[in-house]
């Protein structure tokens, strides 16, 4: 498996499988007030070109493709870095082998099982910056007693400001949030069966202020939000003690 492949066609493909353990009680949403969007300017990731907010994907992704299995087992995947929203111990992401991965043989795993409830490990792509995009990933929820979830992060300014859509196998729901100054607020969602131990797909389309989220190819969430209007990074997300596998992360600028 190539953990990260970059092409000049505007498609960012990250064949990833990560181990996570999460259970999203949503209690933190109940405790959270709806903060006003930060006045902080969008990061230096804004792109030149036809759309001032979109980085030219051909330029952003003008890099040689990684050869399959080029990432070292036990290490972070190339061209990614780990981060954390909330409190608790640092996240622990590492490439590991998994025979069940859609893109064999390697996956990426978040191996920390810290049970701090308001703790969100992130794995952020160092390359590419997107405003309007089509973003997807395959995931398998493995374990977690506090949480058992998997999420996609987009339009990320920093580890405390971004959009996140996540599925939760303990609560059987799918939720869309914005995170502002480290506080998460839900603005759309749906209830559905999220099975553990099986591969599923998360996918999100973001165009302007409209965000549409799919689960296993079926449209489940539609929402509008103006919190983050500019281009930002993409990445993966877990919560608390989640153990989850991720594979085939793909981002296409629209």
N, C-alpha and C positions, 0 to 999 in steps of 0.2 A: 504494500500500500504506500502510495506517496502521501505523506502527511500534508504537504502543501504543494500544489502545482499552480503556477501563475502563467497565464497566457496573454497575448497581446490582443485578444478578441474581446476583452472587457469582461471576461468571466473569471472569477476567483474561485478556485476549487480546492477545498481542503478535505482530503479523504481522512477522516478522523474517526476514532471510536474511543470514547472516554468513559471511565468508570466513575459513577456518581451515586451518592445516597442521599435522598431528600424527602421531607414531608412538609407540605406547605399548609400550615394551620389557618392561614389568613388572619390570625389574631393581630399580626403587626399592621395589617391594613386597617383593622378596627381601631387600633391605637393611633393611627396616623391621621393627621389633619391634611387637608389638601393645600400644600405649599404653593406659593406663586412661583412661576417659572423664574429661574435665575436670570439676572440681567447680564451675566457673564457672556462675552462675545463667543460665537462659535469658534472652535479651535482653528489652528493654522492648517487644518486638513481640508479647508474649502478648496474647490478645484477651479482652475481656469477652464475656459471653453464655452460652448454654447449655453450651458446652464451654469451660472456663476457659482451655484452651490454644489455642483457635481464635479468631482475630479475627473479628468480625462482618463477613462479606464485603460486605454491603450498605453498611456504614459505611466499610469500607476502600476500596471501589471507587466510592463516591459521587462521581463526577467526570464532567465532560463528556467525551463521546467525542472523540478526536482525529480531525480530518478526514484523509481519505486523503492520503498524500504530504506530511504536514505537517512531517516531519523534513527537515532540511537535509542535502544530500549532503556527505559529508566530515566530518560531525559525529557525536558520540554520539547515539543515539536519545534522545528526550525521556523523562524519568522513569527513567533508568538511570544507573548509574555503573560505571566500570571499577575492577578490583582485581586483585591477584595473590597466589597462594599459591606459596611457594618462592622461588627466586632468579632472577637474570637481569634483563633490561631490562623496563620497564613494558609492559603490554599496549597495543595500539593498535586500538580498535574504532571503526568509522565506518560510517555509512549510505552505501550505494553502489547504483547501478542494476544490475539483473541480469535479463535478459529471460527466463531460465529459471525464475525464482522462482515457486512456487505462488501467491503473492499478489504480483502484479506492481504497479509496476515496480521497487520498491526492496528492498534487502537490507541486512543489517548485516555488516560484515567485520572480523575480527581480522587486521590486516595485518602485524604483526610476525613475522619469521621467525627470531627468536633461537633458537639451537639448544641452549640450556641444557636439559639433560634434566629436572631436577626444577624445572620452571617451568610454572605453570598459570594462564593468563589467565582472568579471570572478568568477566562482565557481569551486574550484579546489579540486579534491579528495586527501585526505591525505594518502590513502593506495594504494599500487601497484605502479609499475614503469615499463613502457613498451617501447621497441624499435619497434620491428615488432609486429603488432597488427591488430585486426579487431574491430572497434569501431563504435557504432551506438547509436542513440537516436531518440525518437519521439518528435515532437514539434508542437505547434500551434501558429502562429503569431496572436496577438490580436490587438495591436494598436501601434501608434507611428507616429509622424509627421516629425521628423528629420530622424528617421530610424525605420525599422520594420524588424528585422532580428534575426536569431538564428544560433549558430555555435558550432562546436566541436573543442576543443583544444587538441593537443597531442604532445608528446616529449617535454613537457614544462620543461624548466630549472628554470624559475622564471617568474613573471608577465610581463617581458619585452622581453622574448626570448622563442618562441614556434612556432608551426605550427597551423594554423586555417583554417577550411573550413566552409563557411557560406552561407546560403540562404537568399535572401532579397525579401520580399513581395511587397516593393514599387518599386523596380527596375526590378523585375522578372529576377534575375540572380543567379548564383551559382559560388562562387569564392574560390580559394585556394591561401593562402598567407603564407609567413614566416614573423614573427615579430622579428626583430633584434634590440636590444637596444631600444625597444619601438617604432620603426618605421616599419610600415606594407608595404610589397611589394607583389603584385600579381605575380604569375608565371604560373597560369593556371586558366581556367574558362569556363563556358558555360552559354548561355541564355536559360531560361525556365520559365514557368508560376509557380509562387509561390503564392498560394491563402491564404488570411487571413481567420481566423476563422475555419480552417479545420486542422485536424491532418495529418502530413507528417513525413517521416523518412529521416534522414541524416545518411549516413554510409560511413566510410573510411577504406580502407586497406592500411597499410604502411609496405612495406618489403624492407629493404635496402634503396636505394634512390628513389624507385618507389612508388608513391602514387596514388591510384585509389579511386575515390569518386562516390557514388551512391545517387540517389534521388528517393525515393519511389520504391526502388528495381532495378532501371535502371541505368546502368553505364553512367555517364555524364562527368566525368573529368578523364584524365590520365596525370600525370606529373612526372618529375624527379627533384630532388633537393638535394643538399649535405650540406645544411646549418646545420641541426641538425642530427647527425649520431648516437647519443647515446640514451639510455633509458631516459624517462622523465615521468612526471605526465600527467594525463588526466583531462579534465574539460569541463565546459560549458561557453558560451560567448554570450554577447549581445552588442549593441552599442547605445550610446546616450540615447534617451528616450524610447527605445524599451520596450514593454510589451509582453512577450511570455510565453507560457507554455512548459515545458519539461517533458518527462516521459520515463521510460524504457531505461535508459542509460546502455549500456553493453560494456564491453571491454574484449577481449580474446587475450591472448598472442599467437603469431604464431611461 
